Amino acid sequence: MVPEDEIGPGFAYTIGLAHTHGTPELAMFGLDVRVMHRMLNTLGEKAATGTVLADGQEYDGVARGLPVRLRCADLRWYRMFFGRAIGFYRRPPFPVLQVAWPDADGRFHWEEPIGQGHQDSQPQLWLPPNEHPVGAWTAEL
């Protein structure tokens, strides 16, 4: 868990799923870090019992009764967000799936129409950094 600070919003990610279970690491953004921790553990338990986690999949029962969607993170974001995982694995590449959560109406932050607050709540790590909308997630670029 990486708590919110003066540099930016908080986020959470797993370390060791790829090593132990051969499944991608998971990352979440934009919610309370303890909530994201629980949600990542829920998905990690699925992976540990043999569920294949992959880009584009949707899962119910993880976030407030709404589905979450998995998106494959672009390697160019790893140094910015996943430093401890890089230390664990010694270097990229190791797969990371961003776990995106929807707004109260079930819309994800890249879908239209969407409120600006929700659009900015999470990065779009599947985009290369130079194509990502400017905002809190790109401030350090």
C-alpha positions as CSV (number, residue, x, y, z in Angstrom):
1,M,0.0,0.0,0.0
2,V,1.3,3.4,-0.9
3,P,-0.6,6.1,1.0
4,E,-1.6,9.4,-0.5
5,D,1.0,12.1,0.1
6,E,2.1,15.6,-1.2
7,I,3.3,13.9,-4.4
8,G,0.1,12.2,-5.3
9,P,-2.9,10.0,-4.6
10,G,-2.5,6.6,-2.8
11,F,-2.5,3.3,-4.6
12,A,-1.9,-0.4,-3.8
13,Y,-0.3,-3.3,-5.6
14,T,0.7,-6.9,-5.1
15,I,4.2,-8.3,-5.1
16,G,4.8,-12.0,-5.5
17,L,1.7,-13.3,-7.4
18,A,3.7,-13.8,-10.5
19,H,6.5,-15.6,-8.6
20,T,4.3,-17.8,-6.5
21,H,1.3,-18.4,-8.7
22,G,2.4,-17.5,-12.2
23,T,-0.3,-14.9,-12.5
24,P,0.1,-11.1,-13.1
25,E,0.6,-8.7,-10.3
26,L,-2.4,-6.5,-9.6
27,A,-2.6,-2.7,-9.0
28,M,-5.4,-0.4,-7.9
29,F,-5.7,3.4,-7.6
30,G,-8.1,6.0,-6.4
31,L,-9.7,4.5,-3.3
32,D,-8.7,4.2,0.4
33,V,-5.5,2.1,0.5
34,R,-7.1,-0.4,3.0
35,V,-10.1,-0.9,0.8
36,M,-7.8,-1.5,-2.2
37,H,-5.7,-3.9,-0.2
38,R,-8.8,-6.0,0.6
39,M,-10.0,-5.9,-3.0
40,L,-6.5,-7.0,-4.3
41,N,-6.4,-9.8,-1.7
42,T,-9.8,-11.0,-3.0
43,L,-8.5,-11.2,-6.6
44,G,-5.2,-12.6,-5.4
45,E,-7.0,-15.5,-3.7
46,K,-8.8,-16.2,-6.9
47,A,-5.5,-16.4,-8.7
48,A,-4.0,-18.6,-6.0
49,T,-6.8,-21.1,-6.5
50,G,-6.3,-21.3,-10.3
51,T,-8.4,-18.5,-11.7
52,V,-6.6,-17.1,-14.8
53,L,-6.5,-13.3,-14.6
54,A,-6.1,-11.5,-17.9
55,D,-6.5,-8.2,-19.7
56,G,-10.1,-7.3,-20.4
57,Q,-11.7,-9.6,-17.9
58,E,-14.4,-8.4,-15.6
59,Y,-15.1,-9.7,-12.0
60,D,-18.1,-9.2,-9.8
61,G,-18.0,-9.3,-6.0
62,V,-14.8,-7.4,-5.6
63,A,-16.0,-3.7,-5.4
64,R,-19.2,-2.5,-3.8
65,G,-21.3,-4.9,-5.7
66,L,-20.0,-3.5,-9.0
67,P,-17.7,-5.3,-11.4
68,V,-14.0,-4.5,-11.7
69,R,-12.1,-4.7,-15.0
70,L,-8.5,-5.8,-15.5
71,R,-6.3,-3.9,-17.9
72,C,-2.7,-4.7,-18.8
73,A,-0.2,-2.0,-17.6
74,D,2.3,-0.6,-20.1
75,L,5.9,-1.3,-19.0
76,R,6.8,2.4,-19.2
77,W,4.8,3.0,-16.0
78,Y,6.6,0.4,-13.9
79,R,9.5,2.7,-12.5
80,M,7.0,5.3,-11.5
81,F,4.6,3.1,-9.6
82,F,6.1,-0.4,-8.9
83,G,9.6,0.2,-7.5
84,R,9.3,-2.3,-4.7
85,A,8.1,-5.0,-7.1
86,I,11.1,-4.2,-9.4
87,G,13.3,-4.7,-6.3
88,F,11.6,-8.0,-5.6
89,Y,11.9,-9.3,-9.2
90,R,15.2,-7.5,-9.7
91,R,13.9,-6.0,-13.0
92,P,10.9,-5.8,-15.2
93,P,9.2,-7.3,-17.1
94,F,6.8,-9.0,-14.8
95,P,3.1,-8.7,-15.8
96,V,0.9,-6.1,-14.0
97,L,-2.9,-5.8,-14.4
98,Q,-4.6,-2.6,-13.3
99,V,-7.8,-3.3,-11.5
100,A,-10.2,-0.6,-12.6
101,W,-13.4,0.2,-10.6
102,P,-16.5,1.9,-12.0
103,D,-18.5,4.8,-10.7
104,A,-21.9,4.3,-9.0
105,D,-23.5,4.0,-12.4
106,G,-21.2,1.2,-13.5
107,R,-19.1,3.3,-15.9
108,F,-15.3,3.0,-15.9
109,H,-13.1,6.0,-15.9
110,W,-12.3,5.8,-19.6
111,E,-16.0,5.4,-20.7
112,E,-18.3,8.2,-21.8
113,P,-20.2,10.0,-20.4
114,I,-18.2,10.1,-17.2
115,G,-17.8,12.8,-14.5
116,Q,-14.4,14.5,-14.3
117,G,-13.9,13.4,-10.7
118,H,-14.2,9.7,-11.6
119,Q,-12.2,10.2,-14.8
120,D,-9.2,11.5,-12.8
121,S,-9.6,9.0,-9.9
122,Q,-7.5,6.3,-11.6
123,P,-4.7,6.4,-14.2
124,Q,-5.0,4.6,-17.5
125,L,-1.8,2.5,-17.2
126,W,-2.5,0.6,-20.4
127,L,-1.8,3.8,-22.3
128,P,1.9,4.8,-22.9
129,P,2.8,7.7,-20.6
130,N,3.0,10.2,-23.5
131,E,-0.6,9.4,-24.5
132,H,-2.1,9.6,-21.0
133,P,-4.3,12.5,-20.2
134,V,-2.5,15.1,-18.0
135,G,-3.5,15.0,-14.4
136,A,-2.5,13.8,-10.9
137,W,-1.1,10.6,-12.2
138,T,1.2,12.3,-14.7
139,A,2.6,15.0,-12.4
140,E,5.9,13.3,-11.9
141,L,6.5,12.7,-15.7
